[in-house]
Amino acid sequence: MNIPFPPFTPDKSKYDIGSSDNVVNALPVADGWGPMPGLTEISSALPSECRGAVYVRTAAGNYRVIAGTETRLYELNTTSFTWTDISGAGAPFAVPLQDSWTFTRYGDKLVAHNLANAIQVYDVEAGGTFAALAGSPPKAKYSWVAGDFLVIGYLEGTAGEKKIRWSGLNDIEHWTIGKNGADVQELPEGDEVMGGFGEQGGFTVIQRSGMQFFPFSPSSGFTFTRTVLNPKQGTIAPRSIVSVGPGSFFYLSEDGFFGGADRKPIGAERVDRWFLDQIDRTYLADVQGVADPFEKIVWWKYRTPNGSHNRIGYDWQLDRWCTTDLQVGEMVALATPGVTWDGLDAFYANIDAVNEPYDSRLFTGGRPTFATFTTGNKLAYFTGSNLEATIDTAEVELDDMVRSFVSGARVVTDATDFTLQDGVQDFHGQALTWSTANSAHSRTGLVPFRSDGRLHKFRLNIPEASVWSVASSVNVNAQQSGGQ
């Protein structure tokens, strides 16, 4: 009998052959599961915890990686891979505990801000340091670009949490309301602004209890007009909002994960209940989402009751979920700065110590990738050796009439270094009794067992740093054992 390694859907019945409640450190592939890369640290440590990061590309094709802490802003030196303080005269800053740096690029400028400090601006081409943005814009939590305007949301001051404001046309230093297209809008419904992003012909605002679209409408006498997209639902976690393309975005609401303004459920009866049981609900608003542009997966980092920071991922191409036990800090979508042969000295003692494939994205500058700051505040890319993977099947009746005796199994995988266990039950709901973890015979590929039970659940473990690409299913040698 062939038993698949199915999608990770812990909200479904554990007896559904098409569902698994335990898959760790494996990525969805079309016909099963594939390896999940670990971390490659590429920098020295920031002086303190990262509170936001971004990359920008210059006209010459060079990449700048910029990160912020509670008090300062830094740029990564891509030769020594140390951090240069580029805070400018506005430092030290004071990013509030429940806030982080927002970075938005507008032309050759990069703006950086939070609700407690004046908006800062950095010249992407010239480099140098940050400086306060001219024009006296208000402090704000969020920002995005809509056509030729810079839009900011959740402003300081009275009812500021419900306000958005935009700059003058083609001028982020112009904030005089009623001049050059600059204006402000207080949203009468939907509660506080939680974020937004530019769209073709306007921009979308996500609130706690609503969503609005602002189309560019100069013929109306206003720069932008307003259309309600969803009058009731929004997000509880502002940093959970992840836009992956025109009209396509994902976010966390009170009752689970959704996509788009029409709240297409992507986690219902798959992972929502499991996730809400896992997370420390005190920190629901702190969930952070980032898209891995290489793997087409949105990752959300969340805090558990024991204080660890776990992640759950959604592959928007395959409509599949995944998890990992790798602990990380601030996540960010970056481009690799590129490591030259001379630059290898910053990472490795000698050529023999290089444990990264030479065709790795780490050595090719400008490749989109997914990165994080480690618990030690070092920047790291997910380009390292494969993590140790654990993949379970469902709890399956091999024969729906009688017990089954399993004498062996073959795993449909190109991994060569793995172990397999068989967990058995005498009846539905009984605790599993696991066999020892057995390896495959070197000549036949058969994993030996002597397991008897009504239900069987198989667990595949592939060690860290193993080279493999797919694990699809288990072919089980079984026969009726006669018992009921």
Salt bridges, closest charged atoms under 4 A:
ASP21 OD1 - LYS457 NZ 2.89
GLU41 OE1 - LYS378 NZ 3.75
GLU75 OE2 - ARG64 NH1 3.06
ASP85 OD2 - ARG72 NH1 3.33
ASP123 OD2 - LYS109 NZ 3.10
GLU189 OE2 - ARG226 NH1 2.76
GLU192 OE2 - ARG208 NE 2.87
ASP255 OD2 - ARG263 NH2 3.12
GLU269 OE2 - ARG273 NH1 2.77
ASP319 OD1 - ARG270 NH2 2.84
GLU330 OE2 - ARG239 NH2 2.37
ASP392 OD2 - LYS457 NZ 3.65
ASP392 OD1 - ARG459 NE 2.82
GLU397 OE1 - HIS428 NE2 3.76
GLU397 OE2 - ARG454 NH1 3.05
ASP422 OD2 - HIS456 ND1 2.86
ASP426 OD1 - ARG403 NH1 2.75
ASP452 OD2 - ARG403 NH2 2.55
